[in-house]
Amino acid sequence: LFVATLTYDTLRFEYEDFPETKEPVWILGRKYSVFTEKEEILLDVTSRLWFTYRKNFPAIGGTGPTSDTGWGCMLRCGQMIFAQALVCRHLGRDWRWIKGKRQMDNYFNVLNAFIDKKDSYYSIHQIAQMGVGEGKSIGQWYGPNTVAQVLKKLATFDTWSSLAVHIAMDNTVVMEEIRRLCQSNVPCAGAAACPALESDVLYNGCPEDVGLRERLALWKPLVLLIPLRLGLTEINEAYIETLKHCFMMPQSLGVIGGKPNSAHYFIGYVGEELIYLDPHTTQPAVEPSESGCLPDESFHCQHPPCRMSIAELDPSIAVGFFCNTEADFNDWCQQIKKLSLVRGALPMFELVERQPSHFSNPDVLNLTPDSSDADRLERFFDSEDEDFEILSL
């Protein structure tokens, strides 16, 4: 198998600029005009953390692969959607990355959580090794649900971010479950939370200025991931309007998915095209410099983003949202309810107050009681599965 690896410099000429269109451009809940705000659009895109294939990183598990070229694209997309949650959590949606400008410590704390080494919270090493528990061998391709399940497990170790991660199963978001999860707040744990940081930045694993306030907070910031299947082999057109609306919500973290076995991180849309960041570029692994500073330019996509027709999207996706406060979550629920009233927009998932009684009965899906949610969803949602069972529930 020949795998072409290109750096993004050699690809530059292939990227088209945004079309001159009256249609608004939506990027993760922000609306832009191509005619008056092109610089702002490109700055917003460039500011997202961009994770691509890397080579020459420390071997995964000590003896495993030293590059993820050819297999790590969905893992990188999982990193990107989660990095966006951490950016919103620690820097805010309005934060922008400007080349050559000194960034605040929290930015490097977020970036360090994804660096390709075994002790970063969300490194390719951690995701690949945690995936073994989900039945994926190291170097095997993931679907959107697998990467969501793995990130949820890894987030429990990230006491600095103190996130509540909920994965909505069975196309259903249960508000009661989310409130229970987000209101079970625990104090930030030990100072070992961010071992790579200067000790004066962190107190008890939390930056000093937010430490006390966060310990008293009644709501843990929510990362909500919803794995969906929007059709059998291609996306059902009836879902397209709803999918677009997801990018219009201020809580949007975007969508991970792509074309079969080729994952992308979708951050917005214009007209009938999705806007995405593409992990299929191999860059050398990054080492901190002798001063401890991390060269970060290769983590920002500095050419116009890629676009593709929404109709080409593989139907297996995961949609992400971030609700920093309970008010954000309540607002999100209201928007989802309003969306169900939009003509021509078929709901992609159901929003309910509490768990429907039929969910608690495993026999409905003819499952053995010990079959985990992850196994169940993998069978329905992952692109790598060829056979789909149509259930008439």
Beta strands, then each sheet from edge to edge (+ up, - down):
strand 1: 25-27
strand 2: 30-32
strand 3: 53-55
strand 4: 164-167
strand 5: 172-174
strand 6: 202-203
strand 7: 206-207
strand 8: 222-229
strand 9: 252-259
strand 10: 262-270
strand 11: 273-277
strand 12: 282-284
strand 13: 306-309
strand 14: 316-323
strand 15: 350-352
sheet 1: 2+ 1- 10+ 9- 14+ 8- 4-
sheet 2: 2+ 1- 10+ 11- 13+
sheet 3: 3+ 12+
sheet 4: 5+ 15+
sheet 5: 6+ 7-
end
